[in-house]
Amino acid sequence: MTRRTVRIAMNGVTGRMGYRQHLVRSLLAIREQGGLDLGDGEILWPEPVLVGRREHALRELAERHGLTEWSTDLDAVLADGTVDIYFDAQVTSARVEAIKKAIAAGKHIYTEKPTATDLEGALQLARLAQAAGVRHGVVQDKIFLPGLLKLKRLVEGGFFGEILSIRGEFGYWVFEGDWQEAQRPSWNYRSEDGGGIVVDMFPHWEYVLHELFGRVTSVQAQVVTHIPQRWDERGKPYEATADDAAYAVFRLEGGAVAQINSSWAVRVNREELVEFQVDGTHGSAVAGLRRCRVQHRSATPKPVWNPDLPATESFRDQWQEVPDNMDFGNGFKAQWELFLRHVALGEPYHWDLLAGARGVQLAELGLKSSAEGRRLDVPELTL
């Protein structure tokens, strides 16, 4: 076997997502398995170059994982001709300028979402990357999770018949930070820093709906800041200027309706932190991150409304578990492997910066819909 090295500048790996999912559970996991098998006796070996603002944090991460390359000078890293890929997991407000620099330096681009704080910025990145001829991809991790992969299998197998509706519930209680430490960083709740649940989650809902059920053609949303004051990492109170909940209805190409509630101010009474119920003429399914359960029309019970008597049946017990039928790995790692194969071999890959721009577009229109109190059409994007 011959080993081919790909050097990846990783910006933002001192943050929770960049470190846990992208560095440790993706690229380092690929190294632990001996590299990525490209076929024909060739192995692709990812070599991370850690980039960030905090020198001590970068040095500590590098030492912890036996890595030798890190830098606080992004420009110097991008000027290095041996660096092949630029990956961005920074806060959203810093992303556009960094990616522009990387494109200008001729690097292939892989980035977290949202790709920009507004649609024009997101489209500009897609156009610049296309003009530069670099390969580019956007993290769309939810569709690589076991529950949604099982749901996709049902869709492709025709299980639902005509799909009528999708109902999604996402969220959990994020502590305010005063008497109990918050689980999310404080910038998430400041709109001036790029925070807000719409900007964070609507890009996810766009690609989940687009990939599984069809393009979103309209959106009507109600956006709320339920918790007006929170406490930051230093214990200081601050005004929460960003939305922490959104209640939205999406119309899809083909006629199906999707209703998705997103909230950081809700207590969980579900099997998983996110669940989607899909109802069709031939059957229904409930999918989360890991599990997927179904009820076919031939096995659908016939409940009768009678509020005067207690229910004598457990409705959840009437659903059947969808088997795994395969080994599911980490969803972030699975998409990294596809992107690396795209860079190394030119294999097809459609989760690109234009796909990322569609997510930014939906978030922008969701906020506008709420502000104007009306349903808005979602134009189809092209470069």
KEFI-510779 format. One record per residue: residue number from 1; residue in three letters; y, x, z of N, C-alpha, C in turn. Coordinates in steps of 0.05 Angstrom, whole numbers, m for minus. Each point is the difference from the previous one (the first is absolute). Layout:
BEGIN
PT   resi   resn     n_c2     n_c1     n_c3    ca_c2    ca_c1    ca_c3     c_c2     c_c1     c_c3
PT    NUM    ALA        Y        X        Z        Y        X        Z        Y        X        Z
...
***
This chain:
BEGIN
PT   resi   resn     n_c2     n_c1     n_c3    ca_c2    ca_c1    ca_c3     c_c2     c_c1     c_c3
PT      1    MET      m24       17        0       24      m17        0       25       18        0
PT      2    THR       19       m8      m16       26       14        0       20      m16       15
PT      3    ARG       18       13       14       20      m14       17       28        2      m13
PT      4    ARG       13      m23       m3       26       m1      m12       19      m10       22
PT      5    THR       21       15        6       18       m7       22       23      m16      m10
PT      6    VAL        7      m21       14       25      m15       m5       17        1       25
PT      7    ARG       25       10       m3       18        3       22       18      m24        2
PT      8    ILE        1      m11       25       14      m26        4       21        4       21
PT      9    ALA       26       m4       m7       21        0       20        0      m27       13
PT     10    MET       m4        0       27       m2      m25       15       24       m2       18
PT     11    ASN       19      m18       m7       24       m4       14       m2      m25       18
PT     12    GLY        3        4       26       m1      m23       19      m26       m1       15
PT     13    VAL      m15       21        1      m27        0       13        2        1       31
PT     14    THR       24        4       11        3       m1       29        2      m28       10
PT     15    GLY        3      m20      m18        0      m28        7      m29      m10        3
PT     16    ARG       m3      m23       13      m27      m11        6      m16       m5      m26
PT     17    MET       11      m14      m19      m15       m6      m24       m6       25      m17
PT     18    GLY       21       16       m4       m4       24      m16      m20       19       11
PT     19    TYR       m1        2       27      m19       18       13      m28      m12        0
PT     20    ARG       m3      m23       12      m27      m11        5      m14       m8      m26
PT     21    GLN       13      m16      m16      m14      m10      m24        0       19      m24
PT     22    HIS       23       13       m4        1       16      m25       m9       29        4
PT     23    LEU        8       13       22       m9       27        4      m28        1       11
PT     24    VAL       m4      m12       23      m26        3       14      m22      m15      m14
PT     25    ARG        4      m26       m4      m22      m18       m9       m3        0      m31
PT     26    SER       18       13      m14       m2        2      m29       m4       28       m9
PT     27    LEU       21       16       m1       m3       27      m12      m18       19       17
PT     28    LEU        3        0       26      m17       17       16      m29      m11       m1
PT     29    ALA       m3      m26       m2      m27      m11       m2      m13        8      m26
PT     30    ILE       16        1      m22      m11        9      m26       m9       29        3
PT     31    ARG       16       17       14       m8       28        4      m26        2       16
PT     32    GLU       m2      m18       20      m24        1       18      m25       m7      m16
PT     33    GLN        3      m16      m21      m24       m8      m16       m5       21      m22
PT     34    GLY       15       21        0       m4       22      m20       17       m2      m24
PT     35    GLY       21      m17        1       18       m4      m23       m8      m25      m16
PT     36    LEU       15       m5      m21       m4      m23      m17      m15        8      m25
PT     37    ASP      m24      m12       m3      m17        7      m23       11      m12      m26
PT     38    LEU        8       17      m18       12       m9      m26      m21       m2      m21
PT     39    GLY      m25        8        6      m21        0      m20        0       26      m16
PT     40    ASP      m21        4      m15       m4       24      m17        3       26       17
PT     41    GLY       m9       m2       25       m1       24       17       26        9       11
PT     42    GLU       20      m18        0       27        7       10        7      m16       25
PT     43    ILE       11       14       20       10      m13       24       30        4        3
PT     44    LEU       14      m22        6       29        1        5        5        4       30
PT     45    TRP       15       20        7        5        7       28       30       m4        6
PT     46    PRO        6      m21       16       28       m5        7       10       20       21
PT     47    GLU       23       11       m5       13       20       18       27      m11        9
PT     48    PRO        2      m12       24       25      m12        9       21       21        7
PT     49    VAL       24       m5       m8       24       15        8       17      m19       16
PT     50    LEU        1        3       26       13      m19       18       31        4       m2
PT     51    VAL       14      m22       m3       29        1       m2       12      m20       19
PT     52    GLY       22        8       13       14      m18       18       25       13       12
PT     53    ARG       13      m13       19       24       10       11       m5       15       27
PT     54    ARG      m22       m6       13       m5       11       27      m19       23       m1
PT     55    GLU       10       24        2      m16       24       m3      m23        1       20
PT     56    HIS        6       m6       25      m21        2       20      m23      m19       m5
PT     57    ALA        7      m25       m9      m21      m20       m6      m17        9      m23
PT     58    LEU       12       11      m21      m15        9      m23      m19       23        7
PT     59    ARG       11       19       16      m16       23        8      m24       m9       17
PT     60    GLU        5      m19       18      m22      m10       17      m21      m14      m16
PT     61    LEU        8      m16      m20      m20      m13      m17      m16       20      m16
PT     62    ALA       13       19      m11      m13       20      m17      m21       16       17
PT     63    GLU        8        8       24      m18       14       18      m24      m17        8
PT     64    ARG        6      m25        6      m21      m18        9      m22       m3      m21
PT     65    HIS        7        0      m26      m19       m5      m21       m6       24      m17
PT     66    GLY        8       23        9       m7       24      m15       14        3      m27
PT     67    LEU       24      m12       m3       15        2      m24       20       23        2
PT     68    THR        7       12      m22       17       24        1       28       m5      m12
PT     69    GLU        4      m22      m14       25       m3      m14       16      m24       10
PT     70    TRP       24        5        8       18      m21        9       29       10       m4
PT     71    SER       19      m19       m3       27        8       m5       20      m23        8
PT     72    THR       23        8        9       22      m20        4       19        0      m24
PT     73    ASP       m5       16      m20       17        2      m24      m13      m13      m24
PT     74    LEU        6      m26       m4      m12      m15      m22        7       12      m27
PT     75    ASP       24        9       m3        9       11      m26      m17       25       m7
PT     76    ALA       m5       17       20      m16       24       m5      m29       m7       m8
PT     77    VAL      m11      m21       13      m27       m8       m6       m2      m11      m28
PT     78    LEU       20      m16       m8        0      m12      m26        5       21      m22
PT     79    ALA       13       22        7        5       21      m19      m25       18       m4
PT     80    ASP      m20       m4       17      m24       16       m2      m17      m11      m23
PT     81    GLY       m4       15      m21      m15       m9      m23      m29       m5        5
PT     82    THR      m11       10       22      m29       m5        6       m4      m27       13
PT     83    VAL       21      m14        9       m3      m26       12       m2      m21      m22
PT     84    ASP      m22      m15        0       m5      m19      m21       10      m28        5
PT     85    ILE       m3      m10       25        5      m28        7       20       m1       23
PT     86    TYR       18      m19       m2       18       m6       23       m8      m27       11
PT     87    PHE       m6       m1       27       m7      m25       13       22       m6       21
PT     88    ASP        9      m25        1       21       m8       18       m8      m22       19
PT     89    ALA        2        6       26       m5      m20       21       23       m1       20
PT     90    GLN       24        7      m10       24        0       17        9      m29        5
PT     91    VAL       22       m3       15       13      m26        2       10       m7      m27
PT     92    THR        1      m26       m6        7      m10      m26       27       10      m10
PT     93    SER       19        2       18       28        7       m8        2       28      m11
PT     94    ALA      m20       18        7        1       27      m10      m17        5      m24
PT     95    ARG      m14      m21       m9      m21        4      m20       10        4      m29
PT     96    VAL       20      m15       m8        9        1      m28       10       27       m8
PT     97    GLU       17       12       16       12       26       m8      m22       21        0
PT     98    ALA      m18       m1       19      m22       20        0      m18       m2      m24
PT     99    ILE       m7      m24       m8      m17       m4      m23       15        8      m26
PT    100    LYS       26       m6       m1       15        9      m23       m1       30       m3
PT    101    LYS        3       14       21       m2       29        0      m27       10      m10
PT    102    ALA      m21      m14       10      m27        8       m7       m6       m5      m29
PT    103    ILE       10      m23      m11       m4       m5      m28       15       21      m17
PT    104    ALA       24        6        8       16       20      m15      m14       27        1
PT    105    ALA      m16        5       21      m14       26        2      m27       m1      m15
PT    106    GLY       m6      m23      m12      m25       m2      m16      m25       m6       16
PT    107    LYS        4      m10       25      m24       m5       17      m11      m28       m6
PT    108    HIS      m26       m3        2      m12      m27        0        8      m13       27
PT    109    ILE        2      m27        0       11      m14       23      m21      m20       11
PT    110    TYR       m4        2       26      m16      m20       14       16       m7       25
PT    111    THR        5      m26        5       19       m8       21       m9      m25       14
PT    112    GLU        9       m1       25       m3      m25       16       21      m20      m11
PT    113    LYS       m3      m24        9       19      m21       m8       15       m9       24
PT    114    PRO       22      m15       m3       13       m5      m26       11       25      m13
PT    115    THR        0        1      m26        9       24      m14       30        5        2
PT    116    ALA       15      m21        6       29        2        2       10      m23       17
PT    117    THR       25        1        6       12      m22       16       10      m23      m17
PT    118    ASP        2        4      m26        8      m22      m18      m14        3      m27
PT    119    LEU        0      m21      m15      m15       m1      m25       10       21      m20
PT    120    GLU       26        3       m2       11       18      m20       m9       29        6
PT    121    GLY       m1        7       26      m10       27        7      m29        3       m6
PT    122    ALA      m16      m21        4      m29        2       m6       m5        2      m30
PT    123    LEU       15      m15      m16       m4        1      m29       10       27      m10
PT    124    GLN       21       11       11       10       26       m8      m22       21        3
PT    125    LEU      m14       m1       23      m21       20        5      m22       m3      m22
PT    126    ALA       m8      m25       m6      m21       m4      m20        9       10      m27
PT    127    ARG       25       m5       m7       10       10      m26        2       30       m2
PT    128    LEU        9       12       22        2       29        1      m27       13       m3
PT    129    ALA      m20      m11       15      m27       11       m1      m12       m3      m28
PT    130    GLN        5      m23      m12      m11       m4      m27       13       19      m20
PT    131    ALA       26        4        2       14       18      m18       m8       29        4
PT    132    ALA       m6        7       25       m8       28        6      m29        5       m8
PT    133    GLY      m16      m21       m4      m28        4       m7      m18        8       23
PT    134    VAL       10       m5       25      m17        6       23      m17      m24        7
PT    135    ARG      m23        5       13      m17      m22        9       11      m10       27
PT    136    HIS       m3      m26        4       12      m11       25      m16      m23       10
PT    137    GLY       m1       m2       26      m15      m22       13       13       m8       26
PT    138    VAL       m5      m25        8       11      m12       25      m23       m9       17
PT    139    VAL        1        5       26      m21       m8       18       m1      m31        1
PT    140    GLN      m24      m11       m5       m4      m29        2      m27       m4       14
PT    141    ASP        1        7       25      m25        4       15      m16      m25        6
PT    142    LYS       14      m23        3      m15      m24        9      m22       m8      m19
PT    143    ILE        3        4      m26      m20       m9      m19      m24       18        0
PT    144    PHE        0       22       15      m22       18        3      m15       m4       26
PT    145    LEU        8      m20       15      m13       m6       26      m25      m18       m5
PT    146    PRO      m20        3       18      m26      m15       m5        4      m30       m3
PT    147    GLY       16      m12       17        3      m29       m1       11      m10      m27
PT    148    LEU       20       15      m10       12       m8      m25      m17        8      m24
PT    149    LEU      m15       22        3      m19        7      m22      m21      m22       m2
PT    150    LYS       m9      m11       22      m20      m22       m1       13      m25      m12
PT    151    LEU       26       m5        7       14      m22      m12        3        3      m30
PT    152    LYS        6       24       m9        2        6      m29      m27       m5      m14
PT    153    ARG      m22        8       13      m26       m5      m11       m5      m30       m4
PT    154    LEU        9      m17       19       m3      m29       m2       17      m11      m24
PT    155    VAL       25       10       m2       17       m9      m22      m13        7      m27
PT    156    GLU       m8       25       m3      m11        9      m25      m27      m14       m6
PT    157    GLY      m14       m8       20      m26      m14       m4        3      m30       m5
PT    158    GLY       25      m10        1        4      m28       m6       m7      m19       23
PT    159    PHE       m1       11       24       m9      m16       23       18      m24        6
PT    160    PHE       27        4       m4       19      m21        9        3      m23      m20
PT    161    GLY       m9        3      m25        7      m19      m20       30        4       m6
PT    162    GLU       15      m22       m1       29        2       m3       12        6       27
PT    163    ILE       15       22        2       13        7       25       25      m17        4
PT    164    LEU        1      m14       23       22      m19        5       22       12       17
PT    165    SER       m8       14       22       20       10       18      m10       24       16
PT    166    ILE       19       16       10       m6       23       17       18       m2       24
PT    167    ARG      m11        2       24       16       m1       24       m5       26       15
PT    168    GLY       22       15        6       m3       25       14       15       m1       27
PT    169    GLU      m12       13       20       12        3       26       m1       30        7
PT    170    PHE       23       12        4        1       28        8       19        3       24
PT    171    GLY       m8       18       18       19        7       21      m12        3       27
PT    172    TYR       16        8       19       m7        4       28       25        3       16
PT    173    TRP       m2        0       26       23        3       17        7       30        3
PT    174    VAL       24        7      m10       10       27        4       18        0       24
PT    175    PHE       m7       14       21       15        0       25       28        9       m4
PT    176    GLU       18      m12       15       29        5       m4        7       29        8
PT    177    GLY      m15       13       17        5       28        7       13        3       27
PT    178    ASP        6      m22       14       12        3       26      m21        4       22
PT    179    TRP      m16      m20        4      m20        2       21      m27       10      m10
PT    180    GLN       m3        1      m26      m24       12      m12        7       13      m26
PT    181    GLU      m10       23       m5        7       16      m24       m7      m15      m26
PT    182    ALA       18        1      m19       m4      m14      m26      m21       16      m16
PT    183    GLN      m16      m15      m16      m21       12      m17       11        9      m27
PT    184    ARG       25       m6       m6       12        7      m26       26       15        6
PT    185    PRO        8       18      m18       25       14        4       25      m18       m1
PT    186    SER       21        8       14       23      m17        2       14       m5      m27
PT    187    TRP       m1       20      m18       14       m4      m26      m11      m24      m15
PT    188    ASN      m24       m8        6      m12      m24      m13       17      m25        4
PT    189    TYR       16        0       22       15      m24        7       30        3       m4
PT    190    ARG        8       21      m16       28        4       m8        2       m1      m30
PT    191    SER       14      m20      m10        2       m2      m30       15       23      m12
PT    192    GLU       18       12       15       16       22      m11      m18       25       m3
PT    193    ASP      m23        1       13      m19       22       m3      m23       m7      m18
PT    194    GLY        2      m23      m15      m22       m7      m18      m22      m17       13
PT    195    GLY        6      m10       24      m21      m16       14       m1      m29       m8
PT    196    GLY      m19      m14       11       m4      m29       m5      m27       m6      m10
PT    197    ILE      m11      m22        8      m28       m8       m7       m2       m7      m29
PT    198    VAL       21      m11      m12       m1       m7      m28       m2       24      m18
PT    199    VAL       17       20        6       m1       25      m15      m26       14        4
PT    200    ASP      m12       m2       24      m25       13        6      m24      m14      m12
PT    201    MET       m2      m27        3      m24      m14       m6       m1      m15      m27
PT    202    PHE       23       m8      m11        0      m14      m25      m11       17      m23
PT    203    PRO        5       27        0      m13       16      m20      m31       m1        2
PT    204    HIS      m10       m2       24      m29       m3        3       m9      m27      m11
PT    205    TRP       14      m21        6       m9      m27      m10        2       m1      m30
PT    206    GLU       20       14      m11        2       m1      m30      m25       11      m13
PT    207    TYR       m9       24        9      m23       11      m15      m26      m13        8
PT    208    VAL       m3      m10       24      m24      m15        8       m2      m25      m18
PT    209    LEU       21      m16       m2        0      m24      m16       m3        7      m30
PT    210    HIS       14       20       m9       m1        7      m29      m28       10       m8
PT    211    GLU      m12       17       17      m26       11       m7      m22      m20        1
PT    212    LEU        1      m19       20      m22      m18        4        3      m27      m13
PT    213    PHE       25      m10       m2        3      m28       m8       19       m4      m23
PT    214    GLY       19       18       m4       19       m4      m22       28        8        9
PT    215    ARG       17        5      m20       27        9        5       16      m22       14
PT    216    VAL       17        9       19       18      m19       14       23       m8      m19
PT    217    THR        4      m26       m3       20       m9      m18       24      m12       14
PT    218    SER       m2       m8       26       23       m9       15       m5        4       29
PT    219    VAL       22        1       16       m2        4       28       21      m17       14
PT    220    GLN       m9      m12       23       19      m14       17       m6       10       29
PT    221    ALA       19       11       14       m5       13       25       21       m8       21
PT    222    GLN      m10       m1       25       18       m2       23       m3       25       17
PT    223    VAL       21       15        2       m1       26       14       15       m2       26
PT    224    VAL      m12       11       22       11       m4       27       m1       26       15
PT    225    THR       20        3       18       m2       21       21       m4      m15       26
PT    226    HIS      m25       m1        9       m6      m15       24        8       15       25
PT    227    ILE       m3       26        1        7       16       23       25       16       m6
PT    228    PRO       23       m9       11       26       12       m8        6       27       13
PT    229    GLN      m14        7       21        5       26       13      m26       14        6
PT    230    ARG       m1       26       m6      m24       16        6        9       26       13
PT    231    TRP      m19       16        9        5       26       12      m13       22      m15
PT    232    ASP       15       22       m5      m10       21      m18      m18       20       16
PT    233    GLU       m7       22      m14      m19       19       11       11       14       25
PT    234    ARG       26        0        4       12       12       23        6      m20       22
PT    235    GLY       m8      m25       m4        4      m20       20       27      m13       m1
PT    236    LYS       16        4      m21       27      m11       m3       m1      m26      m15
PT    237    PRO       13      m21        9        1      m25      m15       16        2      m25
PT    238    TYR       m9      m15      m21       15       m1      m25       m3      m27      m12
PT    239    GLU       19       m7      m18       m1      m26      m14      m20        2      m22
PT    240    ALA      m18      m20       m1      m19       m1      m22       13      m14      m24
PT    241    THR        9       15      m19       14      m10      m23      m18       m8      m23
PT    242    ALA      m25        7        2      m19       m6      m22      m18      m23        8
PT    243    ASP      m11      m14      m20      m17      m22        5      m27        9       11
PT    244    ASP      m11      m17       19      m26        6       11      m21      m21       m7
PT    245    ALA        8      m20      m16      m19      m21       m8        9      m12      m27
PT    246    ALA      m19       m8      m16        6      m12      m26      m22      m21       m7
PT    247    TYR        9      m23       m9      m18      m22       m6        5       m7      m29
PT    248    ALA      m20        5      m17        5       m1      m29      m21      m16      m15
PT    249    VAL        9      m12      m22      m17      m14      m19        4       13      m27
PT    250    PHE      m23        8      m12        1       14      m26      m15      m18      m21
PT    251    ARG       12       m3      m23      m14      m13      m22      m12       22      m18
PT    252    LEU      m25       m4       m9      m13       21      m15       m5       m9      m29
PT    253    GLU       m1       19      m17       m7       m5      m28      m27      m14       m1
PT    254    GLY       m2      m22      m14      m25      m16        0        2      m24       18
PT    255    GLY       20       m1       18        5      m25       15       m8        1       29
PT    256    ALA      m15       19       10       m7        1       28       25        5       17
PT    257    VAL       m2      m10       25       22        3       19       m9       18       23
PT    258    ALA       16       19        8       m6       17       22       21       m3       22
PT    259    GLN       m9       m4       24       18       m2       23       m7       22       20
PT    260    ILE       18       18        6       m6       23       17       21        2       22
PT    261    ASN       m9        0       25       17        4       23       m3       29        9
PT    262    SER       23       13        5        0       28        9       17        1       25
PT    263    SER      m10       12       22       16        0       24       m8       22       19
PT    264    TRP       20       13       11       m4       19       23        7      m13       26
PT    265    ALA        2      m27        0        6      m15       24      m20      m23        3
PT    266    VAL      m26        6       m5      m21      m20        2      m23       12       15
PT    267    ARG      m13      m17       16      m24       10       14      m25       m9      m15
PT    268    VAL      m20       18       m2      m22       m3      m19      m21      m19       11
PT    269    ASN       m5      m21      m16      m23      m17        5      m16       m3      m26
PT    270    ARG       m9       24      m10      m15        2      m24      m22       20        4
PT    271    GLU      m18        2      m19      m21       21        2       12       27       m5
PT    272    GLU       20        2      m18       12       26       m6       30       m2       m2
PT    273    LEU       14       22       m2       29        0        1       12      m12      m26
PT    274    VAL      m15        0      m21        8      m15      m24      m24      m15      m11
PT    275    GLU        4      m24       m8      m21      m16      m12       11      m17      m23
PT    276    PHE      m16       m3      m20        7      m16      m24      m22      m22       m3
PT    277    GLN        8      m25       m2      m18      m21       m7        5       m8      m28
PT    278    VAL      m20        0      m17        1       m7      m28      m16      m26       m4
PT    279    ASP       12      m20      m10      m13      m26       m5       m1       m5      m30
PT    280    GLY      m24       m7      m10       m4       m6      m28      m17      m25       m2
PT    281    THR       m3      m10      m25      m15      m24       m5      m29        3        7
PT    282    HIS      m11       24       m2      m29        4        4       m6       13       27
PT    283    GLY       20       11       14       m6       13       25       25       12       12
PT    284    SER       m2        9       25       22       12       15      m10       26       13
PT    285    ALA       19       17        7       m6       25       13       22        7       20
PT    286    VAL       m7       14       21       20       11       19       m6       30        1
PT    287    ALA       20       16       m7       m4       29       m1       21       14       18
PT    288    GLY      m10       20       15       18       17       15       m2       28      m10
PT    289    LEU        6       19       18       m2       28       m8      m29        9       m4
PT    290    ARG      m18      m11       16      m28        9       m1      m19      m22       m9
PT    291    ARG        4      m24       11      m19      m22       m4        9      m19      m22
PT    292    CYS      m19      m14      m11        5      m22      m19      m21      m21        4
PT    293    ARG        8      m25        4      m18      m22        4        5      m22      m21
PT    294    VAL      m20      m14       m8        2      m20      m21      m12      m26        8
PT    295    GLN        9      m21      m15      m12      m27        2        0      m12      m28
PT    296    HIS      m24       m2      m11       m3      m11      m26        2      m31        1
PT    297    ARG        7      m12      m22        3      m29        0      m26      m15        6
PT    298    SER      m23       13       m7      m25      m13        6       m7        1       29
PT    299    ALA       14       17       16       m5        2       28       24       m8       17
PT    300    THR       19      m14      m13       24       m8       14       m6      m25       17
PT    301    PRO        6        0       26       m4      m23       17       19      m23       m7
PT    302    LYS       m4      m23       12       17      m23       m6       13       m9       27
PT    303    PRO       20       15        9       13       m8       25       16      m27       m4
PT    304    VAL        1      m15       22       15      m25        0       21        1       22
PT    305    TRP       24       m6       m7       23        1       19       m3      m22       21
PT    306    ASN       m3        8       25       m1      m19       22       11       13       25
PT    307    PRO       26       m3        5       13       13       23       m8      m11       27
PT    308    ASP      m16      m22        0       m8      m12       25      m25       13       12
PT    309    LEU      m14       16      m16      m24       12       10        1       31       m3
PT    310    PRO      m12       14       19        1       30       m3      m18        9      m23
PT    311    ALA        7       22      m12      m16       11      m22      m27       10       11
PT    312    THR      m21       m7      m14      m27        7        9      m12       23      m17
PT    313    GLU       16       11      m19      m10       21      m17       19       24        1
PT    314    SER      m11       24       m4       16       24       m2        5        5      m29
PT    315    PHE       24       m4       m9        6        3      m29       m4       28       m9
PT    316    ARG        7       20       16       m3       28       m8      m30        7       m4
PT    317    ASP      m17      m13       15      m29        7       m3      m12      m11      m26
PT    318    GLN       15      m16      m14      m10      m12      m25        5       18      m25
PT    319    TRP       10       24        5        6       19      m22      m21       22       m1
PT    320    GLN       m5       11      m23      m20       20       m5       13       27       m4
PT    321    GLU      m12       21       12       11       27       m3       m7       11      m27
PT    322    VAL       19       13      m14       m5       14      m25      m11       27        7
PT    323    PRO      m23        8      m11      m11       26        7       16       23      m12
PT    324    ASP       m2       24       12       14       23      m10       m9        8      m28
PT    325    ASN      m27        2       m3      m12        8      m26        8       28      m10
PT    326    MET       15       14       16        8       27       m7       12       14       24
PT    327    ASP        3       26       m1       13       15       21       30        1       m5
PT    328    PHE       16       m9       19       29        0       m2       12       24       14
PT    329    GLY       15       16      m14       13       22       13       29       m7        7
PT    330    ASN       15       19        9       28       m4        6       16       m8      m25
PT    331    GLY       15      m22        1       14      m10      m23       21       19      m11
PT    332    PHE       14       14       18       20       20       m8      m13       23      m15
PT    333    LYS      m22        9       11      m15       22      m13      m10       m8      m27
PT    334    ALA      m10      m25       m3      m11       m9      m25       22        0      m22
PT    335    GLN       24       m8        8       22        0      m20        9       28       m6
PT    336    TRP        1       18       20        7       28       m5      m20       12      m20
PT    337    GLU      m26       m6        3      m19       12      m18        5      m10      m29
PT    338    LEU        6      m25       m3        6      m11      m27       25       14      m11
PT    339    PHE       21        4       16       24       12      m10       m5       30       m7
PT    340    LEU      m15       14       16       m6       28       m6      m16        2      m26
PT    341    ARG      m19      m19       m4      m15        0      m26       19       m6      m23
PT    342    HIS       20      m17        5       19       m6      m21       16       25       m7
PT    343    VAL        9       15       20       15       25       m5      m18       21      m14
PT    344    ALA      m24        3       11      m17       22      m10      m13       m6      m27
PT    345    LEU       m8      m25       m4      m16       m7      m24       14      m20      m18
PT    346    GLY       22      m11        8       14      m20      m16      m14      m27        0
PT    347    GLU      m17       m5       20      m13      m26        1       20      m23        4
PT    348    PRO       m5      m24      m10       20      m22        2        7       m6       29
PT    349    TYR       25       m8        4       10       m5       27       25      m17       m3
PT    350    HIS        0      m25       10       22      m18       m5       17       m7       25
PT    351    TRP       m7       13       23       17       m5       24       23       20        0
PT    352    ASP       18       m3      m19       21       20       m5       27       m8       12
PT    353    LEU       21       15       m7       26       m6       10       11      m27      m10
PT    354    LEU       m9      m10      m23        8      m26       m9      m13      m21       19
PT    355    ALA      m25        4        7      m13      m18       19       15        0       27
PT    356    GLY        9       24        8       16        3       24       26      m16       m2
PT    357    ALA       12        1      m23       26      m14       m5       m4      m30        3
PT    358    ARG      m23      m11       m9       m5      m28        3        0       m8       30
PT    359    GLY      m10       17       17        0       m6       29       29        0       11
PT    360    VAL       16       19       m9       28        0        8       15      m25      m10
PT    361    GLN       m6       m7      m25       12      m24      m11       m6      m25       16
PT    362    LEU      m25       m3        9       m8      m24       15       14        0       27
PT    363    ALA        2       23       13       14        2       25       30       m8       m3
PT    364    GLU       12       11      m21       28       m6       m5        5      m29       m5
PT    365    LEU      m17      m12      m16        2      m29       m6       m7      m17       25
PT    366    GLY      m18        9       16       m6      m14       25       23       m2       18
PT    367    LEU       14       22        4       24        1       17       22      m18      m12
PT    368    LYS        3        1      m27       21      m16      m13       m7      m29        2
PT    369    SER      m25       m7       m3       m9      m28        2        7      m11       28
PT    370    SER       m5       15       20        6       m9       27       30       m3        4
PT    371    ALA       15       19       m9       29       m1        3       13      m23      m14
PT    372    GLU      m11       m7      m24       11      m22      m16      m13      m27        4
PT    373    GLY      m23        1       15      m14      m25        6      m12      m14      m24
PT    374    ARG      m11       15      m19      m11      m12      m24      m23       17      m11
PT    375    ARG      m16      m12      m17      m22       14      m13       11       16      m23
PT    376    LEU      m11       24       m4       10       17      m21      m24        8      m18
PT    377    ASP        6        1      m26      m20       10      m19       m3       30        2
PT    378    VAL      m23       10       m6       m6       29        1       m4        9      m29
PT    379    PRO       20       12      m13       m4       10      m28      m21       21       m2
PT    380    GLU      m14        1      m22      m20       21       m5       15       26       m6
PT    381    LEU       m8       22       13       13       25       m3      m12       16      m23
PT    382    THR       18       13      m15       m9       20      m20       20       24        1
PT    383    LEU       m9       22      m10       18       24        0       16        1      m27
***
